[in-house]
Amino acid sequence: KGESQDDLESGEYTVMAYLNEDNQCRSEPYSVSITDSSNKPIVDVKEVKTLTNCDDEQPNGVIEAFVPSERDYLFSHSFKWYRSNLVSKKLLSENSHILEAVSAGLYLAELTHNVTGCAGEKQYQVSKFPTVPFPPRVKLERNHTRCDAPDGKALAESVDGAYYYQFDWYKEGELGSPFIEDEANPANLPAGRYLVHNVDLRTGCRSQVPTYVDVYYSVLEKEFEIGTTTSLCAQSTGTARVIPIDPFEISQATWTLLDGPTGGEQVISREIELKDAPVGEYRVDVVDANSCDGTGEFIILPDIIVYEGLSPNGDGLNDFLMIDCVDRFPNNEVEIYDRNGQIVFRVEGYDNENAIFTGLSNIGTQLGGGLLSDGTYYYHVNKGDGTTPLVGFIELLH
């Protein structure tokens, strides 16, 4: 009576027969070879779409498993896909010969024949071949010009003019994270050199080579002159205004009298132009439209005004020739001429107190003890400071 053995795998086997009553009695060994005639499918894998995305969270590779020797393998086989490594595998998908959204790595395709149960497998390595965008075009629109905050401005554009790019700005030497992220036209750049990359939002791929742009510090020292007019001493009539050497817009001005009435500094105006200012030394502090400041010092000089006439009759009114501010010019010299051009009066150091003209001549011998007759006279006032003398006419009426 013979025996059979089922479900043997392919390989070499040795068969011996034993007597049931005596295990010591056995036949000669017999060798038998079982070959594998299962006809396992020969599996191959190909890329349908190359992995080009750089963003690992948006992989776009597509691979396909197939049996080259069979035309109808899609109907005769079942499919399984695994993420594989040297020691293990993880099931990703089944029942489809296509595997989508594939990232870089090693994959295993397993095909099983639906009738014979024979299975074949194939490993495939997916590599990344990113589509790297061209570096962007970058144009400087404005340097750093403000003093209170950075205001450099530049514009980044894609070479192909497409809208699906993100532009990241890095400061030179600080490449860890973007200084400004996802901005095409930043307007708050401080002075410095910037490296600009563009990122394709469809693939997550970034330009390998950056585009450089330099933002320069263009905050210039505010250079200006100060134009002034003189002031009377009896009343404040002086003016001053800022005259920029390099044009700039003045937004604020503070005018300070350095030798004020209390002996210290005194702010007397915050207008753009100074008006009705007394004689004295001043400082102006200006701020331009970019919040940049400058300062300058100047002097409003006194101005001599010769009153138009005198009436020396002892009533205490206009009894002498009043010359306003003449005491500010101690080296002055005053001369009076009659209608014939003859000098009738000369004095140095006219001071409106002791050295004054009261209608009396102090040159030559005049009738009546030097008393001059009523009429029109010509004056000549030399301030003694190198400026042009003041000349004009006065009326003498006793």
NORDA-V252253 format. One record per pair of residues at least 24 apart in sequence whose ideal C-beta (glycine too) atoms are under 6 Angstrom apart, sorted by the first residue. I is the first residue (numbers start at 0). J is the second residue. If there is no record, write none. Layout:
# NORDA-V252253
[[I:J] [I:J]]
This chain:
# NORDA-V252253
[[7:33] [9:33] [9:34] [9:35] [37:117] [39:117] [39:119] [40:66] [40:110] [40:112] [40:119] [42:108] [42:110] [42:119] [42:120] [42:121] [43:67] [43:121] [44:108] [44:121] [44:123] [49:128] [50:125] [50:127] [51:128] [51:129] [51:130] [51:202] [52:202] [52:203] [53:129] [53:202] [53:203] [53:204] [54:203] [55:102] [58:100] [58:101] [58:102] [60:101] [60:125] [61:99] [62:98] [62:101] [63:96] [63:97] [64:96] [64:108] [75:113] [76:110] [76:112] [77:111] [78:110] [79:109] [81:107] [83:107] [101:125] [103:127] [129:204] [130:202] [130:204] [131:204] [131:207] [132:197] [132:199] [132:206] [133:158] [134:206] [134:208] [134:210] [135:195] [135:197] [135:210] [137:195] [137:210] [137:212] [139:212] [142:214] [142:215] [142:217] [143:189] [143:190] [143:214] [143:216] [144:217] [144:289] [145:289] [145:290] [146:218] [146:290] [146:291] [147:290] [149:187] [149:188] [149:189] [151:188] [151:214] [152:186] [153:212] [154:184] [155:183] [155:195] [157:197] [163:200] [163:201] [164:197] [165:198] [165:200] [166:197] [167:196] [168:193] [168:195] [169:194] [188:214] [190:214] [190:215] [190:216] [218:291] [221:293] [225:295] [225:297] [227:299] [229:300] [229:302] [230:277] [230:278] [230:299] [231:304] [231:323] [232:301] [232:323] [232:324] [233:323] [235:275] [235:276] [235:277] [237:276] [237:299] [238:274] [239:273] [240:272] [241:285] [247:287] [248:287] [248:288] [249:285] [250:286] [250:288] [251:286] [252:285] [253:284] [254:283] [255:282] [256:281] [257:282] [301:327] [303:389] [305:378] [308:393] [308:394] [310:396] [311:357] [311:358] [312:397] [319:355] [319:357] [320:356] [325:349] [326:350] [328:382] [328:383] [330:383] [331:382] [331:383] [332:381] [333:380] [334:379] [335:376] [335:378] [336:377] [337:376] [358:395] [373:397]]
